[in-house]
Amino acid sequence: MRRYLPRGSGGKGIALAGLVLVALWAASGFYRVDPDEQGVVLRFGAFDRTAPPGLNYHIPWPVETVTTPRVTRINRVDVGFRAAADGGQAVRPIASRDVLEESLMLTGDENIIDIDFAVFWRIRDAAEFLFNTRNPEVTVKSAAESVMREVIGRTPIQPALTEARAQIEQEVRRGAQAIMDQYRAGVEITQVQLQKVDPPSQVVDAFRDVQRANADRERARNEAESYRNDIIPRARGEAERMVQEAEGFRESQVARARGESQRFVSVLTAYQAAQDVTLRRMYIETMEEILRRNPKVLVDSGLQGVVPLLNLGDGGRPPAAAVAPQILRQQAPQPQGFQGGPNPNMPVRPQGMNQGIPR
């Protein structure tokens, strides 16, 4: 017995199947972009737009396709060596193989140096990264190596081995970034890290001997500089002290001489005003000074039984102060207008003595 389907039921099934296929095709346009990715939408193979992270939609294939490169991952390129753990990412190498054709460079003072360095980069613009350069990793490597050779070519070997490493890294990073910006490669150079900076292995022992000799020379120079910095200020201070002492002695002598001259002028003025009084005063003050410097024994005239005593401690010679009146009387000139006084044997005060100031 034959069954007959209703007329038109076959066409409806085909239409329903077509609608389901169209719905599935349209639903295939939904895609998700991870937080570390950036969506690049291509329409018929040409760049159309970029999509942010999250759920997005595009016209399904074959009209539009989507590429989602990772834009936050830090990639690594080694120049001058090949790391055993090299996978293009920022991982720590376990072992390495030196590539001399990349690492040997000529310095500014015409020496050869062996440099290994790593370049860290990430994708800054996914569209430029995908379509403006054919092989971005090779471009980054070539640009970094070219800039490194340029920087080392104007840097002497000694700074390159010691204190100029950080400066070299910064200059290479800026130079490589400028090249990548010029190419519009969509790459950002985040860091350039020097791994090894040494002379060639054939001469490294001799070079280290030279470095040790230079270090000894620098140490000896520093010790000499330290000694000089210690002894020169001390000598200058001693010289300044002697100069100050001499200046002080000169000032004191000049002041003393001026005081003596003024004192003499004042005594002369007093003598000219009152000769008798001045001569008597000078005589009394001189005798007071002489008697103060010599021992004195006072004996009462009414005392009986006193034995005279002559002091022979200096061999029988009288003390020097005892002959002072005679010496003063013999050497002192007589002032003008001297007519004698109460005592004609009275000594006259010589010039420059400290006594005799008018009071």
PyMOL commands that set and color helices and strands:
alter all, ss='L'
color gray80, all
select helices_A, chain A and resi 9-27+100-103+126-131+136-153+157-161+165-183+204-273+275-293+320-331
alter helices_A, ss='H'
color red, helices_A
select strands_A, chain A and resi 30-33+39-43+46-51+54-57+64-67+75-79+81-83+96-98+104-106+112-123+187-198
alter strands_A, ss='S'
color yellow, strands_A
deselect
rebuild
show_as cartoon
